Amino acid sequence: MSETRTVPTLRARDMMTVEDLFIRDGYVLRFSQGQTAFSDRTFAQFFREELDIDIDDPKWSVEGGSKGKRLRYFLRTVETSIAVRALKGLWEHREVFRKRQRIEEEVPDAKNRLAEVLTYLGDSSVQPVTSATNSVNFDHVKFDVIQRALMSLTERPPHERGYQFEKFLKKLFDAFGLEAERPFRLTGEQIDGSFLLDRDTYLVEAKWHNERTGAADLHAFHGKLDQRAAWGRGLFVSYTGFTDQGIVAFGRARKVICLDGRDLSESLERRLPLPEVLRRKARKAVEHGVTLARVSDLFP
């Protein structure tokens, strides 16, 4: 008789949310300013008081002994009701510590993202705040249709690809609720579009050339951003990719993050929501100055 699984596994995007909210570099509830809410002792105390569980039991260290690895394994293997209690307890502990230490919220749409995970697990006690960005149900995004549309561009004549690629990107952004704008022209320059992510405005540069994109194009795009409001950001999408020399010469990321065809295809194949991919890339750029952070590295 086959074993019946009674506990649904957290989806890949749910684990992304768990990591963004609660795990950093193997620590649980560590903030970028260096404050850490949990020592080994208080982490174990949390599990005893909130869940009556000994998190120091070796059975939770199957994938490693760090607090982050134990928490990941715990959430993937316990009953749904226990996972819900743990996530809600972690959130409450996080909020008390964050407000006590006067730490600004670092994760865009943090409460809404937690609410999505809890709702999937059958608990709707944490109510999301309605916003245009969060109105998309990613379960209904037709990844296969989007992927086929991208692949169909390879059959286009080279002189058509650039224009059609811009149109594809607008549809892609719209599919994920990113409020895309069509390409527009200002005096002396072309902007290939824009979109909104977590209330930040991103300008878009899109290229589909036979050759990979080099430093000159990256610097030119960054120059356009320098002429805009200080809070503006940029996404450079080059389907054929970027030269290694160009990425090095461009230097540490300032306002630009990069996406190439390999990243785009992998995101669609693995059913990774585009907003999550861009959030991870932006965070990597802010924390480590990485202009082109690979999807395979961001979502191992």
Secondary structure as GFF3:
##gff-version 3
##sequence-region A 1 300
A	DSSP	alpha_helix	12	22	.	.	.	ID=ss1
A	DSSP	beta_strand	23	24	.	.	.	ID=ss2
A	DSSP	beta_strand	27	28	.	.	.	ID=ss3
A	DSSP	alpha_helix	40	51	.	.	.	ID=ss4
A	DSSP	three_ten_helix	58	61	.	.	.	ID=ss5
A	DSSP	alpha_helix	67	77	.	.	.	ID=ss6
A	DSSP	alpha_helix	80	100	.	.	.	ID=ss7
A	DSSP	alpha_helix	110	120	.	.	.	ID=ss8
A	DSSP	three_ten_helix	133	135	.	.	.	ID=ss9
A	DSSP	three_ten_helix	138	140	.	.	.	ID=ss10
A	DSSP	alpha_helix	143	152	.	.	.	ID=ss11
A	DSSP	three_ten_helix	153	155	.	.	.	ID=ss12
A	DSSP	alpha_helix	158	175	.	.	.	ID=ss13
A	DSSP	beta_strand	184	186	.	.	.	ID=ss14
A	DSSP	beta_strand	189	191	.	.	.	ID=ss15
A	DSSP	beta_strand	194	197	.	.	.	ID=ss16
A	DSSP	beta_strand	200	207	.	.	.	ID=ss17
A	DSSP	alpha_helix	215	226	.	.	.	ID=ss18
A	DSSP	beta_strand	233	238	.	.	.	ID=ss19
A	DSSP	alpha_helix	244	250	.	.	.	ID=ss20
A	DSSP	beta_strand	256	260	.	.	.	ID=ss21
A	DSSP	alpha_helix	261	269	.	.	.	ID=ss22
A	DSSP	alpha_helix	274	288	.	.	.	ID=ss23
A	DSSP	alpha_helix	295	298	.	.	.	ID=ss24
###
